Amino acid sequence: MSPAEPEDGHAIHCRLDELLAERGMTLTELSERVGVSLVNLSVLKNDRARAIRFSTLTAICRALDCEVGELLVIDE
């Protein structure tokens, strides 16, 4: 899958891959820690998510010890 195209109406990029690599964590491990399915995390990781719950965002940021702005960035 390729990142979302600009015509999707947004330029938000999820840096989940980079943050996982920096922390030596797998997507499966993150899924287990935050209680979010592997499929849903993959959708987010591949910039295909249309929305994210604040509770999910909070859990991911806590598990990765990061701020929202480190996870989600605007990709010009």
mmCIF file of the N, C-alpha and C atoms, coordinates in Angstrom:
data_MODEL
# 
_entry.id   MODEL 
# 
loop_
_atom_site.group_PDB 
_atom_site.id 
_atom_site.type_symbol 
_atom_site.label_atom_id 
_atom_site.label_alt_id 
_atom_site.label_comp_id 
_atom_site.label_asym_id 
_atom_site.label_entity_id 
_atom_site.label_seq_id 
_atom_site.pdbx_PDB_ins_code 
_atom_site.Cartn_x 
_atom_site.Cartn_y 
_atom_site.Cartn_z 
_atom_site.occupancy 
_atom_site.B_iso_or_equiv 
_atom_site.pdbx_formal_charge 
_atom_site.auth_seq_id 
_atom_site.auth_comp_id 
_atom_site.auth_asym_id 
_atom_site.auth_atom_id 
_atom_site.pdbx_PDB_model_num 
ATOM 1   N N  . MET A 1 1  ? 0.835   -1.183 0.000  1.00 0.00 ? 1  MET A N  1 
ATOM 2   C CA . MET A 1 1  ? 0.000   0.000  0.000  1.00 0.00 ? 1  MET A CA 1 
ATOM 3   C C  . MET A 1 1  ? 0.875   1.240  0.000  1.00 0.00 ? 1  MET A C  1 
ATOM 4   N N  . SER A 1 2  ? 0.424   2.231  -0.708 1.00 0.00 ? 2  SER A N  1 
ATOM 5   C CA . SER A 1 2  ? 1.164   3.486  -0.731 1.00 0.00 ? 2  SER A CA 1 
ATOM 6   C C  . SER A 1 2  ? 0.499   4.479  0.207  1.00 0.00 ? 2  SER A C  1 
ATOM 7   N N  . PRO A 1 3  ? 1.244   5.511  0.611  1.00 0.00 ? 3  PRO A N  1 
ATOM 8   C CA . PRO A 1 3  ? 0.635   6.524  1.482  1.00 0.00 ? 3  PRO A CA 1 
ATOM 9   C C  . PRO A 1 3  ? -0.566  7.171  0.810  1.00 0.00 ? 3  PRO A C  1 
ATOM 10  N N  . ALA A 1 4  ? -1.407  7.774  1.611  1.00 0.00 ? 4  ALA A N  1 
ATOM 11  C CA . ALA A 1 4  ? -2.605  8.430  1.100  1.00 0.00 ? 4  ALA A CA 1 
ATOM 12  C C  . ALA A 1 4  ? -2.234  9.507  0.100  1.00 0.00 ? 4  ALA A C  1 
ATOM 13  N N  . GLU A 1 5  ? -3.019  9.616  -0.934 1.00 0.00 ? 5  GLU A N  1 
ATOM 14  C CA . GLU A 1 5  ? -2.792  10.614 -1.970 1.00 0.00 ? 5  GLU A CA 1 
ATOM 15  C C  . GLU A 1 5  ? -3.357  11.957 -1.514 1.00 0.00 ? 5  GLU A C  1 
ATOM 16  N N  . PRO A 1 6  ? -2.796  13.061 -1.985 1.00 0.00 ? 6  PRO A N  1 
ATOM 17  C CA . PRO A 1 6  ? -3.275  14.385 -1.584 1.00 0.00 ? 6  PRO A CA 1 
ATOM 18  C C  . PRO A 1 6  ? -4.762  14.591 -1.843 1.00 0.00 ? 6  PRO A C  1 
ATOM 19  N N  . GLU A 1 7  ? -5.322  13.973 -2.863 1.00 0.00 ? 7  GLU A N  1 
ATOM 20  C CA . GLU A 1 7  ? -6.745  14.167 -3.148 1.00 0.00 ? 7  GLU A CA 1 
ATOM 21  C C  . GLU A 1 7  ? -7.650  13.546 -2.088 1.00 0.00 ? 7  GLU A C  1 
ATOM 22  N N  . ASP A 1 8  ? -7.069  12.816 -1.136 1.00 0.00 ? 8  ASP A N  1 
ATOM 23  C CA . ASP A 1 8  ? -7.849  12.278 -0.027 1.00 0.00 ? 8  ASP A CA 1 
ATOM 24  C C  . ASP A 1 8  ? -8.258  13.387 0.941  1.00 0.00 ? 8  ASP A C  1 
ATOM 25  N N  . GLY A 1 9  ? -7.758  14.605 0.729  1.00 0.00 ? 9  GLY A N  1 
ATOM 26  C CA . GLY A 1 9  ? -8.186  15.734 1.525  1.00 0.00 ? 9  GLY A CA 1 
ATOM 27  C C  . GLY A 1 9  ? -7.348  16.018 2.751  1.00 0.00 ? 9  GLY A C  1 
ATOM 28  N N  . HIS A 1 10 ? -6.247  15.336 2.913  1.00 0.00 ? 10 HIS A N  1 
ATOM 29  C CA . HIS A 1 10 ? -5.393  15.628 4.059  1.00 0.00 ? 10 HIS A CA 1 
ATOM 30  C C  . HIS A 1 10 ? -3.935  15.332 3.712  1.00 0.00 ? 10 HIS A C  1 
ATOM 31  N N  . ALA A 1 11 ? -3.065  15.874 4.528  1.00 0.00 ? 11 ALA A N  1 
ATOM 32  C CA . ALA A 1 11 ? -1.632  15.659 4.331  1.00 0.00 ? 11 ALA A CA 1 
ATOM 33  C C  . ALA A 1 11 ? -0.997  15.144 5.619  1.00 0.00 ? 11 ALA A C  1 
ATOM 34  N N  . ILE A 1 12 ? -1.784  14.462 6.442  1.00 0.00 ? 12 ILE A N  1 
ATOM 35  C CA . ILE A 1 12 ? -1.284  13.921 7.709  1.00 0.00 ? 12 ILE A CA 1 
ATOM 36  C C  . ILE A 1 12 ? -0.543  12.618 7.429  1.00 0.00 ? 12 ILE A C  1 
ATOM 37  N N  . HIS A 1 13 ? 0.649   12.523 7.975  1.00 0.00 ? 13 HIS A N  1 
ATOM 38  C CA . HIS A 1 13 ? 1.458   11.303 7.855  1.00 0.00 ? 13 HIS A CA 1 
ATOM 39  C C  . HIS A 1 13 ? 1.667   10.725 9.246  1.00 0.00 ? 13 HIS A C  1 
ATOM 40  N N  . CYS A 1 14 ? 1.457   9.440  9.375  1.00 0.00 ? 14 CYS A N  1 
ATOM 41  C CA . CYS A 1 14 ? 1.672   8.744  10.632 1.00 0.00 ? 14 CYS A CA 1 
ATOM 42  C C  . CYS A 1 14 ? 3.083   8.157  10.640 1.00 0.00 ? 14 CYS A C  1 
ATOM 43  N N  . ARG A 1 15 ? 3.869   8.515  11.624 1.00 0.00 ? 15 ARG A N  1 
ATOM 44  C CA . ARG A 1 15 ? 5.259   8.072  11.738 1.00 0.00 ? 15 ARG A CA 1 
ATOM 45  C C  . ARG A 1 15 ? 5.392   6.804  12.588 1.00 0.00 ? 15 ARG A C  1 
ATOM 46  N N  . LEU A 1 16 ? 4.379   5.979  12.601 1.00 0.00 ? 16 LEU A N  1 
ATOM 47  C CA . LEU A 1 16 ? 4.379   4.791  13.442 1.00 0.00 ? 16 LEU A CA 1 
ATOM 48  C C  . LEU A 1 16 ? 5.563   3.880  13.152 1.00 0.00 ? 16 LEU A C  1 
ATOM 49  N N  . ASP A 1 17 ? 5.870   3.641  11.891 1.00 0.00 ? 17 ASP A N  1 
ATOM 50  C CA . ASP A 1 17 ? 7.020   2.799  11.526 1.00 0.00 ? 17 ASP A CA 1 
ATOM 51  C C  . ASP A 1 17 ? 8.316   3.313  12.138 1.00 0.00 ? 17 ASP A C  1 
ATOM 52  N N  . GLU A 1 18 ? 8.561   4.612  11.987 1.00 0.00 ? 18 GLU A N  1 
ATOM 53  C CA . GLU A 1 18 ? 9.799   5.195  12.488 1.00 0.00 ? 18 GLU A CA 1 
ATOM 54  C C  . GLU A 1 18 ? 9.895   5.096  14.006 1.00 0.00 ? 18 GLU A C  1 
ATOM 55  N N  . LEU A 1 19 ? 8.787   5.386  14.693 1.00 0.00 ? 19 LEU A N  1 
ATOM 56  C CA . LEU A 1 19 ? 8.791   5.337  16.156 1.00 0.00 ? 19 LEU A CA 1 
ATOM 57  C C  . LEU A 1 19 ? 8.964   3.917  16.670 1.00 0.00 ? 19 LEU A C  1 
ATOM 58  N N  . LEU A 1 20 ? 8.335   2.961  16.011 1.00 0.00 ? 20 LEU A N  1 
ATOM 59  C CA . LEU A 1 20 ? 8.512   1.562  16.400 1.00 0.00 ? 20 LEU A CA 1 
ATOM 60  C C  . LEU A 1 20 ? 9.972   1.140  16.223 1.00 0.00 ? 20 LEU A C  1 
ATOM 61  N N  . ALA A 1 21 ? 10.566  1.505  15.101 1.00 0.00 ? 21 ALA A N  1 
ATOM 62  C CA . ALA A 1 21 ? 11.958  1.144  14.831 1.00 0.00 ? 21 ALA A CA 1 
ATOM 63  C C  . ALA A 1 21 ? 12.888  1.765  15.870 1.00 0.00 ? 21 ALA A C  1 
ATOM 64  N N  . GLU A 1 22 ? 12.665  3.027  16.208 1.00 0.00 ? 22 GLU A N  1 
ATOM 65  C CA . GLU A 1 22 ? 13.497  3.710  17.207 1.00 0.00 ? 22 GLU A CA 1 
ATOM 66  C C  . GLU A 1 22 ? 13.422  3.034  18.563 1.00 0.00 ? 22 GLU A C  1 
ATOM 67  N N  . ARG A 1 23 ? 12.286  2.412  18.847 1.00 0.00 ? 23 ARG A N  1 
ATOM 68  C CA . ARG A 1 23 ? 12.086  1.794  20.155 1.00 0.00 ? 23 ARG A CA 1 
ATOM 69  C C  . ARG A 1 23 ? 12.295  0.278  20.150 1.00 0.00 ? 23 ARG A C  1 
ATOM 70  N N  . GLY A 1 24 ? 12.623  -0.248 18.988 1.00 0.00 ? 24 GLY A N  1 
ATOM 71  C CA . GLY A 1 24 ? 12.843  -1.687 18.877 1.00 0.00 ? 24 GLY A CA 1 
ATOM 72  C C  . GLY A 1 24 ? 11.594  -2.496 19.171 1.00 0.00 ? 24 GLY A C  1 
ATOM 73  N N  . MET A 1 25 ? 10.463  -1.970 18.773 1.00 0.00 ? 25 MET A N  1 
ATOM 74  C CA . MET A 1 25 ? 9.179   -2.609 19.059 1.00 0.00 ? 25 MET A CA 1 
ATOM 75  C C  . MET A 1 25 ? 8.509   -3.020 17.743 1.00 0.00 ? 25 MET A C  1 
ATOM 76  N N  . THR A 1 26 ? 7.791   -4.117 17.763 1.00 0.00 ? 26 THR A N  1 
ATOM 77  C CA . THR A 1 26 ? 7.059   -4.561 16.585 1.00 0.00 ? 26 THR A CA 1 
ATOM 78  C C  . THR A 1 26 ? 5.621   -4.049 16.647 1.00 0.00 ? 26 THR A C  1 
ATOM 79  N N  . LEU A 1 27 ? 4.968   -4.065 15.506 1.00 0.00 ? 27 LEU A N  1 
ATOM 80  C CA . LEU A 1 27 ? 3.564   -3.669 15.449 1.00 0.00 ? 27 LEU A CA 1 
ATOM 81  C C  . LEU A 1 27 ? 2.711   -4.636 16.285 1.00 0.00 ? 27 LEU A C  1 
ATOM 82  N N  . THR A 1 28 ? 3.083   -5.894 16.277 1.00 0.00 ? 28 THR A N  1 
ATOM 83  C CA . THR A 1 28 ? 2.364   -6.891 17.073 1.00 0.00 ? 28 THR A CA 1 
ATOM 84  C C  . THR A 1 28 ? 2.476   -6.589 18.561 1.00 0.00 ? 28 THR A C  1 
ATOM 85  N N  . GLU A 1 29 ? 3.674   -6.232 19.003 1.00 0.00 ? 29 GLU A N  1 
ATOM 86  C CA . GLU A 1 29 ? 3.874   -5.886 20.414 1.00 0.00 ? 29 GLU A CA 1 
ATOM 87  C C  . GLU A 1 29 ? 3.072   -4.648 20.794 1.00 0.00 ? 29 GLU A C  1 
ATOM 88  N N  . LEU A 1 30 ? 3.073   -3.645 19.923 1.00 0.00 ? 30 LEU A N  1 
ATOM 89  C CA . LEU A 1 30 ? 2.286   -2.444 20.190 1.00 0.00 ? 30 LEU A CA 1 
ATOM 90  C C  . LEU A 1 30 ? 0.805   -2.788 20.270 1.00 0.00 ? 30 LEU A C  1 
ATOM 91  N N  . SER A 1 31 ? 0.339   -3.637 19.371 1.00 0.00 ? 31 SER A N  1 
ATOM 92  C CA . SER A 1 31 ? -1.056  -4.063 19.368 1.00 0.00 ? 31 SER A CA 1 
ATOM 93  C C  . SER A 1 31 ? -1.442  -4.692 20.706 1.00 0.00 ? 31 SER A C  1 
ATOM 94  N N  . GLU A 1 32 ? -0.578  -5.540 21.214 1.00 0.00 ? 32 GLU A N  1 
ATOM 95  C CA . GLU A 1 32 ? -0.840  -6.196 22.500 1.00 0.00 ? 32 GLU A CA 1 
ATOM 96  C C  . GLU A 1 32 ? -0.833  -5.193 23.649 1.00 0.00 ? 32 GLU A C  1 
ATOM 97  N N  . ARG A 1 33 ? 0.067   -4.227 23.605 1.00 0.00 ? 33 ARG A N  1 
ATOM 98  C CA . ARG A 1 33 ? 0.179   -3.238 24.681 1.00 0.00 ? 33 ARG A CA 1 
ATOM 99  C C  . ARG A 1 33 ? -1.002  -2.277 24.736 1.00 0.00 ? 33 ARG A C  1 
ATOM 100 N N  . VAL A 1 34 ? -1.513  -1.893 23.571 1.00 0.00 ? 34 VAL A N  1 
ATOM 101 C CA . VAL A 1 34 ? -2.567  -0.876 23.554 1.00 0.00 ? 34 VAL A CA 1 
ATOM 102 C C  . VAL A 1 34 ? -3.966  -1.450 23.373 1.00 0.00 ? 34 VAL A C  1 
ATOM 103 N N  . GLY A 1 35 ? -4.084  -2.716 23.045 1.00 0.00 ? 35 GLY A N  1 
ATOM 104 C CA . GLY A 1 35 ? -5.399  -3.323 22.886 1.00 0.00 ? 35 GLY A CA 1 
ATOM 105 C C  . GLY A 1 35 ? -6.107  -2.906 21.612 1.00 0.00 ? 35 GLY A C  1 
ATOM 106 N N  . VAL A 1 36 ? -5.329  -2.595 20.578 1.00 0.00 ? 36 VAL A N  1 
ATOM 107 C CA . VAL A 1 36 ? -5.878  -2.238 19.275 1.00 0.00 ? 36 VAL A CA 1 
ATOM 108 C C  . VAL A 1 36 ? -5.458  -3.332 18.301 1.00 0.00 ? 36 VAL A C  1 
ATOM 109 N N  . SER A 1 37 ? -6.357  -3.721 17.430 1.00 0.00 ? 37 SER A N  1 
ATOM 110 C CA . SER A 1 37 ? -6.062  -4.825 16.521 1.00 0.00 ? 37 SER A CA 1 
ATOM 111 C C  . SER A 1 37 ? -4.884  -4.497 15.609 1.00 0.00 ? 37 SER A C  1 
ATOM 112 N N  . LEU A 1 38 ? -4.196  -5.527 15.204 1.00 0.00 ? 38 LEU A N  1 
ATOM 113 C CA . LEU A 1 38 ? -3.076  -5.393 14.279 1.00 0.00 ? 38 LEU A CA 1 
ATOM 114 C C  . LEU A 1 38 ? -3.542  -4.772 12.963 1.00 0.00 ? 38 LEU A C  1 
ATOM 115 N N  . VAL A 1 39 ? -4.713  -5.156 12.527 1.00 0.00 ? 39 VAL A N  1 
ATOM 116 C CA . VAL A 1 39 ? -5.271  -4.614 11.278 1.00 0.00 ? 39 VAL A CA 1 
ATOM 117 C C  . VAL A 1 39 ? -5.476  -3.105 11.399 1.00 0.00 ? 39 VAL A C  1 
ATOM 118 N N  . ASN A 1 40 ? -6.056  -2.653 12.503 1.00 0.00 ? 40 ASN A N  1 
ATOM 119 C CA . ASN A 1 40 ? -6.301  -1.214 12.674 1.00 0.00 ? 40 ASN A CA 1 
ATOM 120 C C  . ASN A 1 40 ? -4.996  -0.433 12.786 1.00 0.00 ? 40 ASN A C  1 
ATOM 121 N N  . LEU A 1 41 ? -3.999  -0.994 13.458 1.00 0.00 ? 41 LEU A N  1 
ATOM 122 C CA . LEU A 1 41 ? -2.703  -0.324 13.539 1.00 0.00 ? 41 LEU A CA 1 
ATOM 123 C C  . LEU A 1 41 ? -2.035  -0.281 12.171 1.00 0.00 ? 41 LEU A C  1 
ATOM 124 N N  . SER A 1 42 ? -2.208  -1.324 11.381 1.00 0.00 ? 42 SER A N  1 
ATOM 125 C CA . SER A 1 42 ? -1.644  -1.339 10.023 1.00 0.00 ? 42 SER A CA 1 
ATOM 126 C C  . SER A 1 42 ? -2.278  -0.266 9.155  1.00 0.00 ? 42 SER A C  1 
ATOM 127 N N  . VAL A 1 43 ? -3.578  -0.084 9.284  1.00 0.00 ? 43 VAL A N  1 
ATOM 128 C CA . VAL A 1 43 ? -4.283  0.966  8.540  1.00 0.00 ? 43 VAL A CA 1 
ATOM 129 C C  . VAL A 1 43 ? -3.703  2.329  8.921  1.00 0.00 ? 43 VAL A C  1 
ATOM 130 N N  . LEU A 1 44 ? -3.488  2.547  10.203 1.00 0.00 ? 44 LEU A N  1 
ATOM 131 C CA . LEU A 1 44 ? -2.910  3.800  10.671 1.00 0.00 ? 44 LEU A CA 1 
ATOM 132 C C  . LEU A 1 44 ? -1.482  3.962  10.156 1.00 0.00 ? 44 LEU A C  1 
ATOM 133 N N  . LYS A 1 45 ? -0.686  2.919  10.278 1.00 0.00 ? 45 LYS A N  1 
ATOM 134 C CA . LYS A 1 45 ? 0.720   2.941  9.864  1.00 0.00 ? 45 LYS A CA 1 
ATOM 135 C C  . LYS A 1 45 ? 0.863   3.246  8.381  1.00 0.00 ? 45 LYS A C  1 
ATOM 136 N N  . ASN A 1 46 ? -0.064  2.761  7.575  1.00 0.00 ? 46 ASN A N  1 
ATOM 137 C CA . ASN A 1 46 ? 0.003   2.944  6.122  1.00 0.00 ? 46 ASN A CA 1 
ATOM 138 C C  . ASN A 1 46 ? -0.727  4.189  5.633  1.00 0.00 ? 46 ASN A C  1 
ATOM 139 N N  . ASP A 1 47 ? -1.024  5.099  6.564  1.00 0.00 ? 47 ASP A N  1 
ATOM 140 C CA . ASP A 1 47 ? -1.686  6.363  6.229  1.00 0.00 ? 47 ASP A CA 1 
ATOM 141 C C  . ASP A 1 47 ? -3.030  6.155  5.539  1.00 0.00 ? 47 ASP A C  1 
ATOM 142 N N  . ARG A 1 48 ? -3.745  5.127  5.928  1.00 0.00 ? 48 ARG A N  1 
ATOM 143 C CA . ARG A 1 48 ? -5.058  4.846  5.342  1.00 0.00 ? 48 ARG A CA 1 
ATOM 144 C C  . ARG A 1 48 ? -6.201  5.134  6.307  1.00 0.00 ? 48 ARG A C  1 
ATOM 145 N N  . ALA A 1 49 ? -5.886  5.529  7.535  1.00 0.00 ? 49 ALA A N  1 
ATOM 146 C CA . ALA A 1 49 ? -6.922  5.792  8.534  1.00 0.00 ? 49 ALA A CA 1 
ATOM 147 C C  . ALA A 1 49 ? -7.683  7.061  8.181  1.00 0.00 ? 49 ALA A C  1 
ATOM 148 N N  . ARG A 1 50 ? -8.966  7.039  8.375  1.00 0.00 ? 50 ARG A N  1 
ATOM 149 C CA . ARG A 1 50 ? -9.811  8.206  8.141  1.00 0.00 ? 50 ARG A CA 1 
ATOM 150 C C  . ARG A 1 50 ? -10.043 8.963  9.444  1.00 0.00 ? 50 ARG A C  1 
ATOM 151 N N  . ALA A 1 51 ? -9.857  8.268  10.572 1.00 0.00 ? 51 ALA A N  1 
ATOM 152 C CA . ALA A 1 51 ? -10.086 8.866  11.888 1.00 0.00 ? 51 ALA A CA 1 
ATOM 153 C C  . ALA A 1 51 ? -9.353  8.029  12.932 1.00 0.00 ? 51 ALA A C  1 
ATOM 154 N N  . ILE A 1 52 ? -9.149  8.633  14.098 1.00 0.00 ? 52 ILE A N  1 
ATOM 155 C CA . ILE A 1 52 ? -8.559  7.901  15.219 1.00 0.00 ? 52 ILE A CA 1 
ATOM 156 C C  . ILE A 1 52 ? -9.185  8.437  16.500 1.00 0.00 ? 52 ILE A C  1 
ATOM 157 N N  . ARG A 1 53 ? -9.551  7.540  17.388 1.00 0.00 ? 53 ARG A N  1 
ATOM 158 C CA . ARG A 1 53 ? -10.130 7.947  18.660 1.00 0.00 ? 53 ARG A CA 1 
ATOM 159 C C  . ARG A 1 53 ? -9.033  8.518  19.549 1.00 0.00 ? 53 ARG A C  1 
ATOM 160 N N  . PHE A 1 54 ? -9.413  9.506  20.346 1.00 0.00 ? 54 PHE A N  1 
ATOM 161 C CA . PHE A 1 54 ? -8.448  10.086 21.274 1.00 0.00 ? 54 PHE A CA 1 
ATOM 162 C C  . PHE A 1 54 ? -7.935  9.042  22.252 1.00 0.00 ? 54 PHE A C  1 
ATOM 163 N N  . SER A 1 55 ? -8.785  8.103  22.651 1.00 0.00 ? 55 SER A N  1 
ATOM 164 C CA . SER A 1 55 ? -8.343  7.057  23.581 1.00 0.00 ? 55 SER A CA 1 
ATOM 165 C C  . SER A 1 55 ? -7.281  6.163  22.928 1.00 0.00 ? 55 SER A C  1 
ATOM 166 N N  . THR A 1 56 ? -7.436  5.870  21.647 1.00 0.00 ? 56 THR A N  1 
ATOM 167 C CA . THR A 1 56 ? -6.445  5.076  20.917 1.00 0.00 ? 56 THR A CA 1 
ATOM 168 C C  . THR A 1 56 ? -5.153  5.862  20.764 1.00 0.00 ? 56 THR A C  1 
ATOM 169 N N  . LEU A 1 57 ? -5.268  7.117  20.401 1.00 0.00 ? 57 LEU A N  1 
ATOM 170 C CA . LEU A 1 57 ? -4.105  7.982  20.251 1.00 0.00 ? 57 LEU A CA 1 
ATOM 171 C C  . LEU A 1 57 ? -3.343  8.099  21.573 1.00 0.00 ? 57 LEU A C  1 
ATOM 172 N N  . THR A 1 58 ? -4.072  8.259  22.656 1.00 0.00 ? 58 THR A N  1 
ATOM 173 C CA . THR A 1 58 ? -3.460  8.340  23.983 1.00 0.00 ? 58 THR A CA 1 
ATOM 174 C C  . THR A 1 58 ? -2.715  7.054  24.314 1.00 0.00 ? 58 THR A C  1 
ATOM 175 N N  . ALA A 1 59 ? -3.339  5.905  24.068 1.00 0.00 ? 59 ALA A N  1 
ATOM 176 C CA . ALA A 1 59 ? -2.719  4.616  24.376 1.00 0.00 ? 59 ALA A CA 1 
ATOM 177 C C  . ALA A 1 59 ? -1.454  4.393  23.550 1.00 0.00 ? 59 ALA A C  1 
ATOM 178 N N  . ILE A 1 60 ? -1.497  4.744  22.273 1.00 0.00 ? 60 ILE A N  1 
ATOM 179 C CA . ILE A 1 60 ? -0.324  4.585  21.405 1.00 0.00 ? 60 ILE A CA 1 
ATOM 180 C C  . ILE A 1 60 ? 0.811   5.482  21.884 1.00 0.00 ? 60 ILE A C  1 
ATOM 181 N N  . CYS A 1 61 ? 0.492   6.742  22.170 1.00 0.00 ? 61 CYS A N  1 
ATOM 182 C CA . CYS A 1 61 ? 1.531   7.675  22.623 1.00 0.00 ? 61 CYS A CA 1 
ATOM 183 C C  . CYS A 1 61 ? 2.125   7.244  23.957 1.00 0.00 ? 61 CYS A C  1 
ATOM 184 N N  . ARG A 1 62 ? 1.310   6.731  24.848 1.00 0.00 ? 62 ARG A N  1 
ATOM 185 C CA . ARG A 1 62 ? 1.838   6.239  26.128 1.00 0.00 ? 62 ARG A CA 1 
ATOM 186 C C  . ARG A 1 62 ? 2.749   5.035  25.916 1.00 0.00 ? 62 ARG A C  1 
ATOM 187 N N  . ALA A 1 63 ? 2.332   4.114  25.063 1.00 0.00 ? 63 ALA A N  1 
ATOM 188 C CA . ALA A 1 63 ? 3.132   2.904  24.821 1.00 0.00 ? 63 ALA A CA 1 
ATOM 189 C C  . ALA A 1 63 ? 4.450   3.235  24.138 1.00 0.00 ? 63 ALA A C  1 
ATOM 190 N N  . LEU A 1 64 ? 4.448   4.259  23.284 1.00 0.00 ? 64 LEU A N  1 
ATOM 191 C CA . LEU A 1 64 ? 5.659   4.636  22.552 1.00 0.00 ? 64 LEU A CA 1 
ATOM 192 C C  . LEU A 1 64 ? 6.432   5.760  23.253 1.00 0.00 ? 64 LEU A C  1 
ATOM 193 N N  . ASP A 1 65 ? 5.886   6.247  24.370 1.00 0.00 ? 65 ASP A N  1 
ATOM 194 C CA . ASP A 1 65 ? 6.499   7.346  25.113 1.00 0.00 ? 65 ASP A CA 1 
ATOM 195 C C  . ASP A 1 65 ? 6.802   8.515  24.178 1.00 0.00 ? 65 ASP A C  1 
ATOM 196 N N  . CYS A 1 66 ? 5.747   8.976  23.500 1.00 0.00 ? 66 CYS A N  1 
ATOM 197 C CA . CYS A 1 66 ? 5.909   10.078 22.555 1.00 0.00 ? 66 CYS A CA 1 
ATOM 198 C C  . CYS A 1 66 ? 4.740   11.035 22.679 1.00 0.00 ? 66 CYS A C  1 
ATOM 199 N N  . GLU A 1 67 ? 4.887   12.166 22.020 1.00 0.00 ? 67 GLU A N  1 
ATOM 200 C CA . GLU A 1 67 ? 3.823   13.158 21.932 1.00 0.00 ? 67 GLU A CA 1 
ATOM 201 C C  . GLU A 1 67 ? 3.064   12.935 20.624 1.00 0.00 ? 67 GLU A C  1 
ATOM 202 N N  . VAL A 1 68 ? 1.846   13.426 20.572 1.00 0.00 ? 68 VAL A N  1 
ATOM 203 C CA . VAL A 1 68 ? 1.018   13.298 19.377 1.00 0.00 ? 68 VAL A CA 1 
ATOM 204 C C  . VAL A 1 68 ? 1.746   13.863 18.156 1.00 0.00 ? 68 VAL A C  1 
ATOM 205 N N  . GLY A 1 69 ? 2.431   14.983 18.328 1.00 0.00 ? 69 GLY A N  1 
ATOM 206 C CA . GLY A 1 69 ? 3.133   15.631 17.238 1.00 0.00 ? 69 GLY A CA 1 
ATOM 207 C C  . GLY A 1 69 ? 4.336   14.854 16.714 1.00 0.00 ? 69 GLY A C  1 
ATOM 208 N N  . GLU A 1 70 ? 4.795   13.885 17.488 1.00 0.00 ? 70 GLU A N  1 
ATOM 209 C CA . GLU A 1 70 ? 5.859   13.004 17.014 1.00 0.00 ? 70 GLU A CA 1 
ATOM 210 C C  . GLU A 1 70 ? 5.289   11.867 16.191 1.00 0.00 ? 70 GLU A C  1 
ATOM 211 N N  . LEU A 1 71 ? 4.045   11.509 16.475 1.00 0.00 ? 71 LEU A N  1 
ATOM 212 C CA . LEU A 1 71 ? 3.381   10.400 15.784 1.00 0.00 ? 71 LEU A CA 1 
ATOM 213 C C  . LEU A 1 71 ? 2.707   10.859 14.497 1.00 0.00 ? 71 LEU A C  1 
ATOM 214 N N  . LEU A 1 72 ? 2.004   11.977 14.576 1.00 0.00 ? 72 LEU A N  1 
ATOM 215 C CA . LEU A 1 72 ? 1.268   12.501 13.429 1.00 0.00 ? 72 LEU A CA 1 
ATOM 216 C C  . LEU A 1 72 ? 1.868   13.822 13.009 1.00 0.00 ? 72 LEU A C  1 
ATOM 217 N N  . VAL A 1 73 ? 2.276   13.905 11.754 1.00 0.00 ? 73 VAL A N  1 
ATOM 218 C CA . VAL A 1 73 ? 2.893   15.124 11.221 1.00 0.00 ? 73 VAL A CA 1 
ATOM 219 C C  . VAL A 1 73 ? 2.225   15.509 9.912  1.00 0.00 ? 73 VAL A C  1 
ATOM 220 N N  . ILE A 1 74 ? 2.331   16.774 9.563  1.00 0.00 ? 74 ILE A N  1 
ATOM 221 C CA . ILE A 1 74 ? 1.828   17.223 8.264  1.00 0.00 ? 74 ILE A CA 1 
ATOM 222 C C  . ILE A 1 74 ? 2.920   17.019 7.244  1.00 0.00 ? 74 ILE A C  1 
ATOM 223 N N  . ASP A 1 75 ? 2.590   16.301 6.195  1.00 0.00 ? 75 ASP A N  1 
ATOM 224 C CA . ASP A 1 75 ? 3.535   15.972 5.123  1.00 0.00 ? 75 ASP A CA 1 
ATOM 225 C C  . ASP A 1 75 ? 3.208   16.850 3.923  1.00 0.00 ? 75 ASP A C  1 
ATOM 226 N N  . GLU A 1 76 ? 3.980   17.881 3.754  1.00 0.00 ? 76 GLU A N  1 
ATOM 227 C CA . GLU A 1 76 ? 3.713   18.850 2.677  1.00 0.00 ? 76 GLU A CA 1 
ATOM 228 C C  . GLU A 1 76 ? 4.005   18.263 1.338  1.00 0.00 ? 76 GLU A C  1 
# 
